[in-house]
Amino acid sequence: MVVNKISMEIGNDFDKSDIRVGVVTYRKSLRRESTELETKKRVVRSRQQRLWERRSKHLSEAEKEFWSLLNPTLMSEEEEDGEGSSTIRRRRPSWRSQDLNDLMDDLDRRVGSSSKQARKQRVLGSPVSLPTPDGLLPWMVDVHTE
């Protein structure tokens, strides 16, 4: 059906079998791009979950109360500076306050260098622009992003 519609729109300059091959190839490339994007999202979620769990183990009693307001998807994103790079660029959510960033940094110091990723040099990248989540305490949100 798609082949006939395309054939009618462009005229009879192309053989229908060539059009069919082009449509199939195009659909396969869209499917491949979609799969690659989903794989990247799963990797980010998995890394954020591991980071969340590592940080959760090092909370003081006072920190546990407000930590329950956060979830793994609110952790910083990280990306390598190319395949095989020894540098990881950490991208914090733009809505996070300096106080919350300081807490995350303190938790990271408490966690120490136990993970294999800790062997890589981490540098602070530009913030990632995300919507501010609901239900956070005022001190957790940067007033400049409101």
C-alpha positions in Angstrom: 0.0 0.0 0.0 2.8 2.4 0.9 4.7 1.4 -2.2 1.6 2.2 -4.4 1.1 5.5 -2.7 4.7 6.6 -3.2 4.6 5.3 -6.8 1.6 7.5 -7.5 3.2 10.6 -5.9 6.5 10.4 -7.7 5.2 9.0 -11.0 6.4 6.0 -12.9 10.1 7.0 -12.9 11.0 4.2 -10.4 10.3 0.5 -10.4 8.0 -0.6 -7.5 10.5 -3.2 -6.3 13.1 -0.4 -5.9 10.6 1.7 -3.9 9.8 -1.4 -1.8 13.5 -1.9 -1.0 13.8 1.8 0.0 10.8 1.7 2.3 12.0 -1.5 4.0 15.5 -0.1 4.4 14.1 3.2 5.9 11.9 1.3 8.4 14.8 -0.8 9.5 16.9 2.2 10.1 14.1 3.9 12.2 13.8 0.7 14.2 17.6 0.5 14.8 17.7 4.2 15.9 14.8 3.6 18.3 16.5 0.5 19.7 19.8 2.4 20.2 18.0 5.2 22.0 16.2 2.8 24.3 19.5 1.1 25.1 21.1 4.4 26.0 18.2 5.2 28.3 18.5 1.8 30.0 22.2 2.4 30.6 21.5 5.8 32.1 18.7 4.5 34.4 20.9 1.5 35.5 23.8 3.8 36.3 21.5 6.2 38.2 20.0 3.3 40.2 23.5 2.0 41.2 24.5 5.6 42.2 21.3 6.0 44.2 21.9 2.7 46.0 25.5 3.4 46.8 24.7 6.9 48.2 21.7 5.5 50.2 24.1 3.3 52.2 26.0 6.2 53.5 23.2 8.5 54.8 23.1 9.7 58.3 19.8 9.4 60.2 19.0 13.0 59.7 19.6 12.7 55.9 17.4 9.6 55.5 14.2 11.6 56.0 14.6 14.0 53.1 16.4 11.4 50.9 13.1 9.5 50.7 11.8 12.5 48.7 14.3 11.8 45.9 14.5 8.9 43.5 17.2 7.5 41.2 16.0 9.3 38.1 17.0 12.6 39.8 20.7 11.7 40.1 23.2 13.4 37.8 23.8 12.1 34.3 27.2 11.1 33.3 28.8 10.6 29.9 32.3 9.5 28.8 34.3 11.8 26.6 34.4 9.2 23.8 35.0 5.5 23.8 37.9 4.4 25.9 38.2 7.8 27.5 39.5 8.1 31.1 37.3 11.1 31.7 33.6 11.1 32.7 31.6 14.3 32.4 29.0 14.7 35.2 25.9 16.7 34.3 23.8 17.8 37.2 20.1 18.6 36.9 19.7 22.4 36.5 17.0 22.5 39.2 19.3 21.3 42.0 20.3 23.8 44.7 23.9 24.2 45.7 23.0 22.7 49.1 21.7 19.6 47.5 24.7 19.4 45.2 27.0 19.8 48.2 25.2 16.9 49.9 25.6 14.7 46.8 29.3 15.6 46.7 29.6 14.7 50.4 27.9 11.4 49.9 30.2 10.6 47.0 33.2 11.3 49.2 31.7 8.9 51.8 31.2 6.2 49.2 34.9 6.5 48.3 36.6 5.0 45.4 35.1 1.6 45.6 33.5 1.5 42.2 35.4 0.9 38.9 34.0 4.2 37.5 35.7 6.0 40.4 39.1 5.2 38.7 38.1 7.5 35.9 38.6 11.3 36.3 35.2 13.0 36.8 34.8 16.6 35.6 31.8 18.8 36.0 30.0 19.4 32.7 27.2 21.8 31.9 23.9 21.2 33.7 21.2 19.1 32.1 18.0 21.0 31.7 15.2 18.9 33.4 11.8 20.0 34.8 11.8 20.5 38.5 10.2 17.5 40.2 7.2 17.9 42.6 7.4 17.2 46.3 10.9 18.5 47.0 11.8 20.6 50.1 12.5 24.3 49.2 16.2 24.1 50.1 16.7 21.3 47.4 15.6 23.5 44.5 17.7 26.3 43.0 15.6 29.5 43.2 17.0 30.7 39.9 15.4 27.8 38.0 11.9 28.4 39.2 
